[in-house]
Amino acid sequence: KEKKQEHKNAEKESVKAVTEQRSEQNDTKNLLANLPSAIAQSSVKKDKNETAVFEANVSAKTELNASVAPILQKDENKTLPKASSTPLKTQHDQGLLAGKSEKPELKSQKPEPKKQGKQSKRQEFSPAPYVPTKKFSGRPKLVIIIDDVATYEHASMIRSTGLKLTPSIFPMTKDHPNTPNIARGFEFHMIHLPMQAKHFDHPEIGTLNTNDSFESILKRIRKIRADFPRAVYMNNHTGSKFTSDYDAMDKAYRAFISEKFIFMDSKTISHTVVAEVARKYSQPYISRDIFLDDDPSRSGVRRQLVNAVELAKKRSYAIAIGHPKKNTIDVIKESKDTILRDVDVVYLKEIL
């Protein structure tokens, strides 16, 4: 019985082993049978992933092209060399073309130190506003200043017009000893102050130079004040170098204010700094509009006088400068009832 039981147990174990072996064989067969399908499914899944990645790249590329297009279009509008291999200059542009979405690393920007010298010195003050001129009513006003007045003959020429011409008289020197007496003969006059020019071979005695000290400039202006106690306004004779030099005009303005003079810019140079210095000291900025006799011919003076009148009509006032020359004075006299009939010729003080 025990042997039979052992045989039965052995047979059961044998059957169990065979069953397990067959089960393993079936699992292997199923695995081998399903392997191509699994591989195929894996391949499909991989393809789907790659397709999604591809589509994402296409979308990113589309957005990239849209953002780069304005840059490229802007570059195309410029005149560039024909070679297409010119590298972009910025990190940002290089990153865009490489498909990078992150922004380039920016260096910390520190403010550049201010340059030392005249320019930084000129920025230290806050300019005051212009002192406004009068608001005119009635007919347009035309100021005609006659520069270089130095002789009694010049004074006689001005009076002969019968108009309120404004004489601008040279300071007294050994070359112009009579100018204080000439000034006393006019109801209104101003000072024609010699200032350094860039190109002028015959400067007047006592011409102010850019390298003059404030003390020497003040001494000169005080002498003029003593000789011309009624004068209020002065303008520059020559002066292209002086009136374009900020430091020189700054020194001069301090002297003008000290002696109660108001300066008018003859504008003998385009890049004058007088307006800037006038603002600094809250002084009115007055400037010449038209030169009447740069072309000294009668036709030239007449043409410029017409321009001065037209400007006065347009702006309510204008300031013209002429000189004691025969053609200039004759044209002004002849124009009283023609060119000048629609304006009032007034002294400089009447428009301020």
C-alpha positions in Angstrom: 0.0 0.0 0.0 2.8 2.3 0.9 4.6 1.5 -2.5 1.4 2.0 -4.4 0.9 5.3 -2.6 4.4 6.3 -3.5 3.8 5.4 -7.1 0.6 7.4 -7.1 2.4 10.4 -5.6 5.3 10.0 -8.1 2.8 9.8 -11.0 1.1 13.0 -9.6 4.4 14.8 -9.4 5.3 13.6 -12.9 1.9 14.8 -14.3 2.3 18.1 -12.4 5.8 18.6 -13.8 4.7 17.7 -17.3 1.7 20.1 -16.9 4.0 22.9 -15.7 6.4 22.2 -18.5 3.6 22.3 -21.1 2.3 25.5 -19.4 5.7 27.1 -19.7 6.0 25.9 -23.3 2.6 27.4 -24.1 3.6 30.7 -22.4 6.7 30.7 -24.5 4.7 30.0 -27.7 2.2 32.7 -26.8 5.1 35.1 -26.1 6.8 34.3 -29.4 3.4 34.5 -31.2 2.6 37.9 -29.7 6.2 39.3 -30.0 5.7 40.8 -33.5 2.4 42.5 -32.4 4.1 43.9 -29.3 7.0 45.1 -31.4 4.6 46.6 -33.8 2.6 48.3 -31.0 5.8 49.6 -29.5 6.9 50.9 -32.9 3.5 52.6 -33.4 3.7 54.2 -29.9 7.3 55.4 -30.7 6.1 56.8 -34.0 3.3 58.6 -32.3 5.7 60.1 -29.8 8.1 61.1 -32.6 5.1 62.6 -34.5 4.1 64.6 -31.5 7.7 65.8 -31.1 7.8 66.6 -34.8 4.6 68.5 -34.7 5.7 70.5 -31.6 9.0 71.3 -33.4 7.0 72.5 -36.5 4.8 74.6 -34.3 7.8 76.1 -32.5 9.5 76.7 -35.8 6.3 78.5 -37.1 6.3 80.8 -34.0 10.0 81.3 -34.5 9.6 82.4 -38.1 6.8 84.8 -37.1 9.1 86.4 -34.4 12.2 86.5 -36.6 10.4 87.8 -39.7 10.2 91.4 -38.6 13.9 91.4 -37.7 14.8 89.9 -41.1 12.5 92.3 -42.9 14.0 95.2 -41.1 17.5 94.0 -42.1 16.3 93.6 -45.7 15.2 97.2 -45.8 18.7 98.3 -44.9 21.5 98.7 -47.5 23.6 95.6 -46.7 26.4 93.8 -48.5 25.2 91.1 -51.0 26.9 88.3 -49.2 24.3 86.3 -47.2 26.8 84.9 -44.7 27.0 88.1 -42.7 26.6 87.1 -39.0 24.1 88.7 -36.8 25.6 91.0 -34.3 23.6 90.3 -31.2 23.3 87.2 -29.0 19.5 87.5 -29.2 19.4 87.2 -33.0 21.8 84.2 -32.9 19.6 82.5 -30.3 16.5 83.0 -32.4 18.1 81.4 -35.5 19.4 78.5 -33.4 15.9 77.8 -32.2 16.5 78.8 -28.6 13.5 80.1 -26.8 15.2 81.4 -23.7 16.3 85.1 -23.6 20.0 85.8 -23.8 21.7 86.6 -20.5 21.9 90.3 -20.1 24.8 92.0 -18.4 24.0 94.3 -15.6 23.8 97.8 -17.1 25.6 100.4 -15.0 25.2 104.1 -15.9 28.2 105.5 -17.7 30.1 108.1 -15.7 29.5 111.6 -16.9 32.2 113.1 -19.0 34.2 115.7 -17.2 34.8 119.1 -18.8 32.8 121.9 -20.3 29.8 119.7 -21.2 29.2 118.4 -17.7 29.7 121.8 -16.3 27.0 123.2 -18.6 24.5 120.6 -17.3 24.9 121.6 -13.6 22.2 124.4 -13.7 18.5 124.2 -14.5 17.9 126.8 -17.2 15.3 129.5 -16.3 12.5 130.1 -18.8 12.8 132.9 -21.3 11.5 136.3 -20.2 8.6 136.9 -22.5 8.5 139.9 -24.8 5.5 142.2 -25.1 2.3 141.0 -26.8 1.8 143.5 -29.6 -1.4 145.2 -30.7 -2.0 147.2 -33.8 0.4 147.2 -36.7 3.5 144.9 -36.9 6.6 146.4 -35.4 10.0 146.5 -37.2 13.2 147.4 -35.4 16.0 148.6 -37.7 19.4 148.8 -35.9 22.3 150.6 -37.5 25.5 149.1 -36.3 29.1 150.5 -36.4 28.0 154.1 -35.5 31.3 156.0 -34.7 31.1 159.5 -36.3 28.9 162.5 -36.5 28.4 161.8 -40.2 26.9 158.4 -39.3 24.6 160.1 -36.8 23.5 162.6 -39.5 22.7 159.8 -41.9 20.4 158.1 -39.4 18.6 161.3 -38.6 18.0 162.0 -42.3 15.6 159.1 -42.6 13.1 160.6 -40.2 12.4 157.1 -38.7 13.1 155.6 -35.3 16.2 153.8 -36.4 18.2 152.5 -33.4 21.9 153.5 -33.5 24.4 151.0 -32.1 27.4 153.0 -31.1 31.0 151.8 -30.6 32.5 152.3 -27.2 34.9 155.1 -26.8 38.5 154.4 -27.7 41.3 156.5 -29.3 39.9 155.4 -32.7 36.4 156.5 -31.6 36.9 159.4 -29.2 33.5 161.1 -29.9 31.1 158.3 -29.4 29.8 159.3 -25.9 28.9 162.8 -27.3 27.3 161.2 -30.4 25.1 159.1 -28.1 23.9 162.1 -26.2 22.3 163.4 -29.4 19.9 160.5 -29.7 16.7 159.8 -27.9 17.6 156.1 -27.7 20.9 154.3 -28.5 22.6 151.1 -27.7 26.3 149.9 -27.5 28.0 148.0 -30.3 30.4 145.9 -28.2 33.4 144.4 -30.1 33.9 140.7 -29.4 36.5 138.2 -30.8 35.8 136.8 -34.3 37.0 133.5 -35.8 38.3 135.2 -38.9 38.8 138.9 -38.7 42.1 140.7 -39.3 41.3 144.1 -37.9 39.7 143.8 -34.4 38.6 147.0 -32.7 40.6 148.3 -29.7 39.2 146.8 -26.5 37.7 143.7 -28.2 36.7 141.1 -25.7 38.5 137.8 -26.2 37.5 134.3 -25.0 40.6 133.9 -22.8 40.0 137.2 -21.0 39.4 136.9 -17.3 36.1 137.9 -15.7 37.9 140.7 -13.9 39.2 142.2 -17.2 35.8 141.9 -18.9 34.1 143.5 -15.9 36.6 146.4 -16.0 35.8 147.0 -19.7 32.0 146.9 -19.1 32.3 149.3 -16.2 34.2 151.8 -18.3 31.4 151.6 -21.0 28.8 152.2 -18.3 30.6 155.3 -17.1 30.9 156.7 -20.7 27.3 155.8 -21.6 25.1 156.2 -18.5 21.8 156.1 -20.3 22.5 153.0 -22.4 20.6 149.8 -21.6 21.1 147.5 -24.5 24.2 146.3 -26.3 24.9 143.9 -29.2 28.1 142.3 -30.5 30.3 143.6 -33.2 31.8 140.6 -35.0 32.0 138.0 -32.1 31.6 134.7 -34.0 34.2 133.1 -31.7 33.2 134.8 -28.5 29.4 134.2 -28.8 29.9 130.5 -29.6 32.1 130.0 -26.5 30.0 129.1 -23.4 32.5 130.0 -20.7 33.4 133.3 -22.4 29.7 134.3 -22.7 29.1 133.2 -19.1 31.8 135.6 -17.9 30.4 138.4 -20.1 26.8 137.9 -18.8 27.9 138.3 -15.2 29.6 141.6 -16.1 26.5 142.7 -18.1 24.2 142.0 -15.2 26.6 143.7 -12.8 26.4 146.9 -14.8 22.7 146.6 -15.8 23.1 146.0 -19.5 20.9 143.7 -21.6 22.6 141.9 -24.4 21.2 141.4 -27.9 22.7 138.6 -30.1 23.7 139.9 -33.5 23.9 136.2 -34.5 27.2 136.5 -36.5 27.4 132.7 -36.2 24.7 130.0 -36.4 25.8 127.9 -33.3 25.7 130.8 -30.8 25.3 129.9 -27.1 23.9 133.3 -26.1 20.4 131.9 -25.7 21.6 129.2 -23.3 23.5 131.6 -21.1 20.6 134.1 -21.1 18.3 131.4 -19.8 20.8 130.6 -17.0 20.7 134.1 -15.7 16.9 134.6 -16.4 17.7 137.3 -18.9 15.6 138.0 -22.0 17.1 136.5 -25.2 16.9 139.0 -28.1 18.4 138.2 -31.5 18.7 139.7 -34.9 16.4 138.2 -37.6 17.8 139.7 -40.8 20.9 141.5 -42.1 19.9 144.2 -44.5 23.2 144.8 -46.4 25.3 141.6 -46.6 24.7 142.3 -50.2 25.4 146.1 -50.2 23.7 146.8 -53.6 20.5 148.7 -53.6 18.6 145.7 -54.9 20.1 143.5 -52.2 19.1 145.9 -49.4 15.6 146.3 -50.9 15.1 142.6 -51.1 16.2 142.1 -47.4 14.0 145.0 -46.3 11.0 143.3 -47.9 11.9 140.0 -46.1 12.1 141.9 -42.8 8.6 143.5 -43.3 7.1 140.1 -44.3 8.5 138.5 -41.1 7.1 141.3 -39.0 3.7 140.8 -40.5 3.8 137.1 -39.8 5.2 137.3 -36.3 4.1 140.8 -35.1 7.7 142.0 -34.9 11.1 141.6 -36.5 14.6 142.9 -35.9 16.9 143.9 -38.8 20.5 145.1 -38.7 22.1 147.4 -41.3 25.1 149.7 -41.4 25.7 153.4 -42.1 26.2 152.9 -45.8 24.8 155.1 -48.5 22.8 152.4 -50.3 21.4 151.1 -47.0 20.2 154.5 -45.7 18.9 155.6 -49.2 16.8 152.4 -49.6 15.3 152.9 -46.1 14.4 156.5 -46.8 12.9 155.6 -50.2 10.8 152.8 -48.7 8.9 154.9 -46.1 5.8 155.1 -48.2 6.2 151.7 -50.0 7.8 148.7 -48.4 7.5 150.2 -44.8 4.0 151.5 -45.2 2.3 148.6 -43.4 4.7 148.4 -40.3 5.7 150.7 -37.5 9.5 151.3 -37.4 10.2 151.4 -33.6 13.2 151.5 -31.2 14.4 148.2 -29.8 13.1 149.1 -26.3 9.6 149.3 -27.7 9.2 145.6 -28.3 10.6 144.4 -24.9 
